[in-house]
Amino acid sequence: SIDFRERVWYRDAMRTDGLYYSAPYKDSYLDRYVVTISTTCYNLDGKPAGVIALDIFVDTLFSIVNEKVLDGDSYCFLIDNTMGIATHPNERYAYVNDRPMTLTSVPGDQYEDIVEFIREDTEDTAKSVHYTIKDFDGVKRTVYVSKIECCDWYVVAAIESSVYIAPLIKTLLLVAFTLLICLVVGVISTRLFTSRIIRQLNEASEIAQEASEAKSIFLANMSHEIRTPINAIIGMNEMVIRENKDPNINDYALDIASASRSLVTIVNDILDFSKIESGKMELIKTEFNIASVINDIVNMSEARAEEKDLSLFFEIDPEI
C-alpha cells in the first residue's frame, strides 16, 4: 500500500498556507511524469483534516500550453520553480534521472538571458521580458518570458521572428496563465467547498423553517385557548352592567370590561407577531375612539403604578 503522508506534496501542503505546486517528477505509481497541486482541507473546527491533491500529467500540460496554434515555426514551453524545463518540444531537453533538465544544463547559450532574468526576479522587477536568440534548431526567434505569480513558474513563448506579432504573444501568455489558474481554482476549490457549504446552508434553512412553523402553530393554539375564557368573562360582565343598579358595582364592571378588551388586544397582538413572521400580516385603516384608547391605557397602567408607589398623571390636549 502507499502511504501518501510520506509524499513531498503532502508534507509541504500541510506546512503551506495555501496551494503547493510541486516540481515535475515521475510518479512511480502512475509511471508518468506529473505535477502535483495540493492544499490542506480543514474540519469545521479549523483543524486539518487531510490534503486534497491534483495530479496533472506533464504531457497534458504541454498540450494545454501549446493549445493555441502559432503561425510559423513557433512554440511554448514551461519552466518550473527550480528552473527545470517542465515541457519542451526538443526531445534533447527531456527528463534526466526522472527529473526535468534545468536551464543551466542546456547546451549552448541561447537561454542565458532567461536564466539571468529568473535569478534576478524580485517583486520590484518586471513580470515579463523578451529576448532575441538563435534557437536549438538554428532558427532565429524572439523569446518572451512571463512569470506565473501563483506558483513562481514561467511561461516561455519562442516566436519565429518572421511572424512576430506583439498582441498575439500577449494573448498566448494570458491564455496559458488563465488555463493554469482556472485548472487549480476550478478543480480544487469549487468542487471541494461549494457542495459542502450549500448542503449545510440547506440543512440550517430547513431547521429554521420547521422551528418557525412550530412556533406559529403554538401561538395560534395558545391564543385561541386564552380568548375562549376571556370572551366568557366579557359576556358575563355585560350582563352585570345591564342588570346592576348599584353605581359602585357598575364602575367596577366597566373597569373589568376595559381590562378584558385590553387583554383581548394583547392576545391579538401575539397572533399579529405570528402573522408578521409568516409574512401574512395585513394593515387595515379604520376609525377609532381616542378617549376609549386613553381609558384603556389608564386602566392597564394605574395598578402597576400604585404597586410601585408612583403617581400617574395624564395630560391630554384639549383639542383631542
C-alpha positions in Angstrom: 0.0 0.0 0.0 1.0 3.6 -0.5 1.3 6.0 2.5 0.6 9.4 0.9 1.6 11.1 4.1 5.2 10.4 3.2 4.9 12.2 -0.2 6.6 15.6 -0.5 3.4 17.2 -1.8 1.5 16.0 1.3 4.1 17.2 3.8 4.6 20.6 2.1 0.9 21.2 1.7 0.4 20.7 5.5 3.2 23.2 6.1 2.0 25.7 3.5 -0.9 28.2 4.0 -2.4 27.9 0.5 -1.7 25.9 -2.6 1.5 23.9 -3.0 2.9 23.3 -6.5 5.5 20.6 -6.9 8.3 20.4 -9.5 7.7 17.9 -12.2 8.6 14.3 -11.2 7.9 10.7 -12.4 5.2 9.1 -10.3 6.2 5.6 -9.5 2.6 4.5 -9.1 1.3 6.1 -12.4 4.6 5.6 -14.2 4.1 9.1 -15.8 5.6 12.5 -15.3 3.3 14.7 -13.3 3.0 18.0 -11.5 1.1 17.8 -8.2 -1.0 20.8 -6.9 -2.2 20.2 -3.3 -3.8 22.1 -0.4 -4.8 21.4 3.2 -8.5 20.9 3.9 -9.9 21.6 7.4 -12.8 20.4 9.6 -15.5 22.8 10.8 -13.5 23.3 14.0 -10.5 24.6 12.0 -8.3 21.6 12.5 -6.5 20.0 9.5 -8.4 17.0 8.1 -6.1 16.0 5.3 -4.8 17.1 1.9 -6.5 17.4 -1.4 -4.2 16.8 -4.3 -4.5 17.1 -8.1 -2.0 15.4 -10.4 -1.5 17.0 -13.9 0.3 14.9 -16.5 3.2 16.9 -17.9 2.4 15.8 -21.5 -1.2 17.1 -20.9 0.2 20.3 -19.5 2.3 20.7 -22.6 -0.7 20.3 -24.8 -2.6 22.9 -22.8 0.2 25.4 -23.1 0.5 24.9 -26.9 -3.2 24.7 -27.5 -3.2 28.0 -29.4 -1.7 27.4 -32.9 1.1 29.8 -33.6 2.0 30.9 -37.1 5.3 29.8 -38.4 7.9 27.8 -36.6 7.0 28.9 -33.0 6.3 27.1 -29.8 5.8 27.5 -26.0 7.4 25.7 -23.0 7.2 25.8 -19.2 9.9 26.4 -16.6 9.1 25.2 -13.0 10.1 26.9 -9.8 13.5 25.2 -9.7 14.4 26.4 -13.3 13.6 22.9 -14.6 12.2 22.6 -18.1 8.8 21.0 -17.4 7.7 20.9 -21.1 9.7 21.4 -24.3 9.3 20.3 -28.0 13.0 19.4 -28.2 13.5 15.8 -27.1 17.1 16.5 -26.2 15.8 18.6 -23.3 14.0 15.6 -21.9 14.0 14.5 -18.2 17.3 13.3 -16.7 17.1 10.6 -13.9 13.3 11.2 -13.8 13.8 14.9 -13.2 13.5 17.9 -15.6 16.7 19.2 -17.2 17.5 22.6 -15.8 18.0 25.7 -18.0 21.6 25.9 -16.8 22.2 22.4 -18.2 21.0 23.2 -21.7 23.9 23.1 -24.2 24.8 26.4 -25.8 24.0 29.9 -24.5 20.5 30.6 -26.0 18.8 30.6 -22.6 21.4 32.6 -20.6 19.3 35.7 -20.6 16.3 33.8 -19.3 18.4 32.3 -16.5 19.7 35.7 -15.5 16.1 37.2 -15.6 14.8 34.4 -13.3 17.8 34.7 -10.9 17.3 38.5 -10.6 13.5 38.3 -10.4 12.1 40.1 -7.4 8.8 41.9 -6.5 10.3 45.1 -7.8 11.4 43.8 -11.2 9.3 43.4 -14.4 7.0 40.4 -14.6 7.8 39.7 -18.2 10.7 40.2 -20.6 11.7 39.3 -24.2 15.0 38.4 -25.9 16.1 37.5 -29.4 18.0 34.2 -29.7 19.4 31.8 -32.2 17.5 28.6 -31.1 18.5 25.0 -30.8 17.5 24.3 -34.4 19.3 27.4 -35.8 16.1 29.4 -36.3 16.1 33.0 -35.1 13.3 33.5 -32.6 12.1 36.2 -30.2 11.6 34.7 -26.7 9.0 36.1 -24.3 9.2 35.1 -20.7 6.3 35.8 -18.3 6.0 34.8 -14.6 3.0 32.9 -13.2 2.6 34.6 -9.8 0.6 31.8 -8.1 3.4 29.2 -8.3 6.5 31.0 -9.4 6.6 29.2 -12.7 7.4 30.9 -16.0 5.8 30.6 -19.4 8.2 31.0 -22.4 6.9 31.7 -25.9 9.5 31.3 -28.7 8.1 33.2 -31.7 9.8 33.0 -35.1 11.0 36.5 -35.8 9.4 36.5 -39.3 5.9 36.2 -37.8 6.4 38.3 -34.7 3.2 40.0 -33.6 3.1 41.5 -30.2 -0.7 41.2 -29.5 -0.6 37.5 -30.4 2.2 36.9 -27.9 0.4 38.7 -25.1 -2.8 36.7 -25.8 -0.9 33.5 -25.8 0.7 34.2 -22.4 -2.6 35.3 -21.0 -4.3 32.1 -22.2 -1.6 29.9 -20.7 -1.8 31.8 -17.4 -5.6 31.7 -17.3 -5.7 28.0 -18.1 -3.4 27.1 -15.2 -5.3 29.4 -12.7 -8.7 28.0 -13.8 -7.5 24.5 -13.5 -6.3 25.0 -9.9 -9.2 27.1 -8.7 -12.0 25.2 -10.5 -10.9 21.7 -9.7 -9.7 22.0 -6.1 -11.6 25.0 -4.6 -15.0 24.8 -6.2 -15.7 21.0 -6.0 -14.2 20.7 -2.5 -16.0 23.5 -0.7 -19.1 24.6 -2.6 -21.1 21.4 -2.3 -20.4 21.2 1.5 -21.4 24.8 2.1 -24.6 24.5 0.1 -25.6 21.3 1.9 -25.0 22.9 5.4 -27.0 26.0 4.4 -29.9 24.0 3.2 -30.0 21.9 6.4 -29.9 25.1 8.6 -32.6 26.7 6.5 -34.9 23.6 6.9 -34.4 23.5 10.7 -35.2 27.2 11.0 -38.3 26.8 8.8 -39.6 23.9 10.9 -38.9 25.8 14.2 -40.8 28.9 12.8 -43.8 26.8 11.8 -43.9 25.1 15.1 -43.8 28.4 17.0 -46.6 29.8 14.8 -48.8 26.8 15.5 -48.2 27.1 19.2 -49.0 30.8 19.3 -52.2 30.3 17.4 -53.4 27.5 19.6 -52.5 29.3 22.8 -54.2 32.5 21.7 -57.4 30.5 20.9 -57.4 28.8 24.3 -57.0 32.2 26.1 -59.5 34.0 24.0 -62.3 31.5 24.9 -62.5 32.2 28.7 -61.9 35.9 28.1 -65.0 36.0 25.9 -67.0 34.3 28.6 -65.8 36.8 31.2 -66.8 39.7 28.9 -70.2 38.2 28.3 -70.9 37.7 32.0 -69.7 41.2 32.7 -72.0 42.7 30.1 -74.9 41.0 32.0 -73.8 42.6 35.2 -73.6 46.0 33.6 -77.2 45.7 32.2 -78.8 44.3 35.3 -76.9 46.1 38.1 -78.4 49.3 39.6 -75.5 50.0 42.1 -73.2 52.8 40.8 -70.1 51.4 42.5 -70.5 47.9 41.2 -71.3 49.4 37.8 -67.9 51.2 37.8 -66.1 48.0 38.7 -67.9 46.2 35.9 -66.8 48.9 33.4 -63.2 48.5 34.6 -63.5 44.8 34.1 -64.8 45.4 30.6 -62.0 47.7 29.7 -59.3 45.3 31.1 -60.9 42.5 29.2 -60.7 44.4 25.9 -57.1 45.2 26.7 -56.4 41.5 27.3 -58.0 40.6 24.0 -55.9 43.2 22.3 -52.7 41.6 23.7 -53.8 38.2 22.6 -54.5 39.6 19.1 -51.0 41.2 19.1 -49.5 37.8 19.8 -51.3 36.5 16.8 -50.1 39.5 14.8 -46.4 38.7 15.6 -47.0 35.2 14.3 -48.5 36.6 11.1 -45.6 39.0 10.7 -43.1 36.2 10.9 -45.0 34.1 8.3 -45.5 37.1 6.0 -49.3 37.2 6.3 -49.7 40.4 8.3 -52.2 42.9 6.8 -52.6 46.6 7.8 -56.2 47.9 7.8 -57.1 51.6 8.0 -60.1 52.1 10.4 -61.5 54.8 12.7 -61.1 54.5 16.5 -62.2 56.4 19.6 -59.2 58.1 21.2 -61.0 58.5 24.5 -61.5 54.8 24.7 -57.8 54.1 23.9 -56.7 56.5 26.6 -59.1 55.0 29.1 -57.7 51.5 28.4 -54.1 52.8 28.9 -55.1 54.3 32.3 -56.7 51.0 33.4 -53.6 49.0 32.3 -51.0 51.3 33.9 -52.7 52.6 37.0 -52.5 49.4 39.1 -48.8 48.9 38.3 -48.0 52.5 39.2 -49.7 52.0 42.6 -47.8 48.8 43.3 -44.5 50.8 42.9 -45.8 53.9 44.9 -45.8 56.0 41.8 -48.2 58.8 40.9 -49.7 58.5 37.4 -50.8 61.7 35.7 -52.2 62.1 32.1 -52.1 65.5 30.4 -54.4 65.5 27.4 -54.5 68.2 24.7 -58.0 69.9 24.9 -58.2 69.8 21.1 -58.2 65.9 21.1 
